[in-house]
Amino acid sequence: MAYFPFITDIEDMDCLIAGGGSTALHKAGVLAEYNVNIHIVAISACDSLLKLAKNNKKIDIRLRRFEDNDIDGMDFVIAATGNKELGLHISEICKKQKIPVNVVDIKEACSFIFPAIIHKEPLLVAVSSGGASPALAAGIKNDIKEIMPDYYSRLAKNLEKSREYVIKNTKDIKDAARKRIFEKLVMYGKEHDGEIPEDVVKYIIEEYRKQH
């Protein structure tokens, strides 16, 4: 399979998680951070998962066996039952309805991969081994996390603020040249702990105009 890493908005999407153990807990915990409507179906659920659902109105749990029509209306599905036969069955019916599905530990049954994630709003870094080794993806994520400066989140937010101003005030400048202005702002932010004052943005634009 040729997996491509789309970064997409999943807020208010409906996700079915089949399974109630620690793996289902982990998936639900991650997705809860993105305001997904999480529907869990499992014969039984661990205490931590029940507690998570009790504290989050966007999570509902139905304690019963999985039924094929549970996937109806879902935007994506995660099978975390630990039952290979059931996982393959869920994959088959999801693919027939063209519903994206992830089956834990069965790479060939997945139409999407659940990546290892670093989320420092608004930055999002997703690492995947293409299903070859989730442990490797998690290890690489931790390596990146160790070397990522704490100010990167602040830098991204400040660059977002300055972006609109730069675009509005450089309409007469070609895209390639505008790109160099953004690169200078990134460099400045890196040298100043993520801070980019408005007067610096104006100065960099004016200096570019003088030089060109």
C-alpha positions as CSV (number, residue, x, y, z in Angstrom):
1,M,0.0,0.0,0.0
2,A,1.1,3.6,-0.7
3,Y,0.1,5.6,2.4
4,F,-0.1,9.4,2.0
5,P,-0.1,11.6,5.1
6,F,-3.1,13.9,4.7
7,I,-3.4,16.4,7.5
8,T,-7.2,16.9,7.8
9,D,-9.8,18.5,10.1
10,I,-11.6,15.7,12.1
11,E,-13.4,17.9,14.6
12,D,-17.0,16.7,15.1
13,M,-16.4,13.7,12.8
14,D,-17.9,10.4,14.0
15,C,-15.5,7.6,14.9
16,L,-16.4,4.0,15.9
17,I,-13.9,2.2,18.1
18,A,-14.6,-1.5,18.5
19,G,-12.9,-2.7,21.6
20,G,-12.7,-1.7,25.3
21,G,-9.2,-2.4,26.4
22,S,-6.0,-0.4,26.8
23,T,-5.5,0.0,23.1
24,A,-9.0,1.4,22.6
25,L,-8.4,3.7,25.6
26,H,-5.2,5.1,24.0
27,K,-7.0,5.7,20.6
28,A,-9.9,7.4,22.3
29,G,-7.7,9.5,24.5
30,V,-5.8,10.8,21.4
31,L,-8.9,11.5,19.4
32,A,-10.7,13.2,22.3
33,E,-8.1,16.0,22.0
34,Y,-9.5,16.7,18.5
35,N,-13.1,17.0,19.5
36,V,-14.2,13.8,17.7
37,N,-17.5,12.2,18.4
38,I,-16.3,8.8,19.7
39,H,-18.7,5.8,19.7
40,I,-17.3,2.7,21.5
41,V,-18.7,-0.8,21.2
42,A,-17.3,-3.5,23.4
43,I,-18.4,-6.5,25.4
44,S,-16.6,-4.9,28.3
45,A,-14.6,-1.8,28.9
46,C,-11.6,-1.1,31.2
47,D,-12.2,1.2,34.2
48,S,-10.0,4.0,32.7
49,L,-12.0,4.0,29.5
50,L,-15.3,4.2,31.4
51,K,-13.9,7.1,33.4
52,L,-12.8,8.9,30.2
53,A,-16.3,8.5,28.7
54,K,-17.9,9.7,32.0
55,N,-15.8,12.9,31.8
56,N,-16.3,13.6,28.1
57,K,-19.8,14.1,26.6
58,K,-18.5,13.4,23.1
59,I,-17.7,9.7,24.0
60,D,-20.4,7.1,24.3
61,I,-20.0,3.4,25.2
62,R,-22.3,0.6,24.3
63,L,-21.4,-2.6,26.2
64,R,-22.4,-5.3,23.8
65,R,-21.0,-7.3,20.9
66,F,-20.1,-5.5,17.6
67,E,-22.9,-5.5,15.0
68,D,-22.3,-4.7,11.3
69,N,-24.6,-1.7,11.3
70,D,-22.5,-0.1,14.0
71,I,-20.3,1.3,11.2
72,D,-23.3,3.1,9.5
73,G,-22.8,6.9,9.5
74,M,-19.2,6.7,10.7
75,D,-16.5,8.9,9.2
76,F,-13.8,6.4,10.2
77,V,-13.5,3.2,12.2
78,I,-10.9,1.7,14.5
79,A,-10.9,-2.0,15.3
80,A,-9.0,-2.6,18.6
81,T,-10.7,-5.8,19.7
82,G,-7.6,-8.0,19.9
83,N,-9.6,-10.5,17.9
84,K,-8.0,-11.0,14.4
85,E,-11.1,-12.6,12.8
86,L,-13.3,-9.8,14.0
87,G,-10.8,-7.2,13.0
88,L,-10.6,-8.6,9.4
89,H,-14.4,-8.7,9.3
90,I,-14.7,-5.1,10.3
91,S,-12.1,-4.1,7.8
92,E,-14.0,-5.9,5.0
93,I,-17.4,-4.3,5.7
94,C,-15.8,-0.8,6.1
95,K,-13.9,-1.1,2.8
96,K,-17.1,-2.1,1.0
97,Q,-18.7,1.1,2.2
98,K,-15.5,3.1,1.6
99,I,-15.2,4.0,5.3
100,P,-11.6,4.5,6.3
101,V,-10.6,1.8,8.8
102,N,-7.7,1.1,11.0
103,V,-7.3,-2.5,12.4
104,V,-4.7,-2.5,15.2
105,D,-1.8,-4.8,14.5
106,I,-3.1,-6.0,11.1
107,K,-1.4,-3.8,8.6
108,E,-3.0,-5.3,5.5
109,A,-6.5,-4.7,6.9
110,C,-5.9,-0.9,7.4
111,S,-6.9,1.7,4.9
112,F,-5.3,4.4,7.1
113,I,-2.5,4.4,9.7
114,F,-2.8,5.8,13.2
115,P,0.5,7.8,13.5
116,A,2.6,8.7,16.5
117,I,1.8,12.3,17.2
118,I,3.5,15.4,18.6
119,H,0.9,18.1,19.1
120,K,2.0,21.6,20.2
121,E,-0.8,23.9,19.0
122,P,-0.7,24.8,16.2
123,L,2.2,22.5,15.3
124,L,1.5,18.9,14.5
125,V,4.2,16.3,13.8
126,A,3.0,12.9,12.7
127,V,5.4,9.9,12.4
128,S,4.5,6.6,10.7
129,S,6.4,3.6,9.7
130,G,3.7,2.7,7.2
131,G,2.5,0.0,9.6
132,A,5.9,-1.8,9.6
133,S,6.7,-1.0,13.2
134,P,4.6,1.2,15.5
135,A,7.3,0.9,18.1
136,L,9.8,2.5,15.7
137,A,7.4,5.3,14.9
138,A,6.9,6.0,18.6
139,G,10.7,6.0,19.1
140,I,11.3,8.5,16.3
141,K,8.5,10.7,17.7
142,N,10.3,10.7,21.1
143,D,13.6,11.5,19.4
144,I,12.0,14.5,17.6
145,K,10.3,15.6,20.8
146,E,13.6,15.8,22.6
147,I,15.2,18.1,20.1
148,M,12.2,20.3,19.3
149,P,12.6,23.6,21.1
150,D,9.8,24.6,23.5
151,Y,9.4,28.0,21.7
152,Y,8.4,26.4,18.3
153,S,4.7,26.5,19.2
154,R,5.0,30.2,20.0
155,L,7.0,30.8,16.9
156,A,4.3,29.2,14.7
157,K,1.5,31.3,16.3
158,N,3.5,34.5,15.7
159,L,4.3,33.5,12.1
160,E,0.5,32.9,11.6
161,K,-0.2,36.4,12.9
162,S,2.4,38.0,10.7
163,R,1.5,36.0,7.6
164,E,-1.7,38.0,6.9
165,Y,0.1,41.3,7.2
166,V,2.9,40.2,4.9
167,I,0.6,39.0,2.2
168,K,-1.6,42.1,2.4
169,N,1.4,44.4,2.2
170,T,3.5,42.6,-0.4
171,K,0.9,42.2,-3.2
172,D,3.4,43.8,-5.6
173,I,6.1,41.3,-4.8
174,K,6.4,38.0,-6.5
175,D,5.7,34.8,-4.6
176,A,9.3,33.6,-4.7
177,A,10.4,36.9,-3.2
178,R,7.7,36.8,-0.6
179,K,8.9,33.4,0.4
180,R,12.3,34.9,1.3
181,I,10.6,37.4,3.5
182,F,8.8,34.5,5.4
183,E,12.2,32.7,5.6
184,K,13.7,35.8,7.3
185,L,10.9,36.0,9.7
186,V,11.4,32.3,10.6
187,M,15.1,32.9,11.1
188,Y,14.4,36.0,13.3
189,G,11.9,34.0,15.4
190,K,14.4,31.2,15.9
191,E,17.0,33.7,17.1
192,H,14.6,35.4,19.5
193,D,12.9,32.6,21.3
194,G,9.9,32.5,19.0
195,E,9.0,36.2,19.3
196,I,8.4,38.3,16.2
197,P,7.3,41.9,17.0
198,E,5.1,43.7,14.5
199,D,7.8,46.4,13.9
200,V,10.2,43.7,12.9
201,V,7.8,42.4,10.3
202,K,7.5,45.9,8.9
203,Y,11.2,46.4,9.0
204,I,12.0,43.1,7.1
205,I,9.5,44.0,4.4
206,E,10.9,47.5,4.0
207,E,14.5,46.3,4.0
208,Y,13.6,43.8,1.2
209,R,12.1,46.6,-0.8
210,K,15.2,48.8,-0.5
211,Q,17.4,45.9,-1.6
212,H,15.3,45.1,-4.6
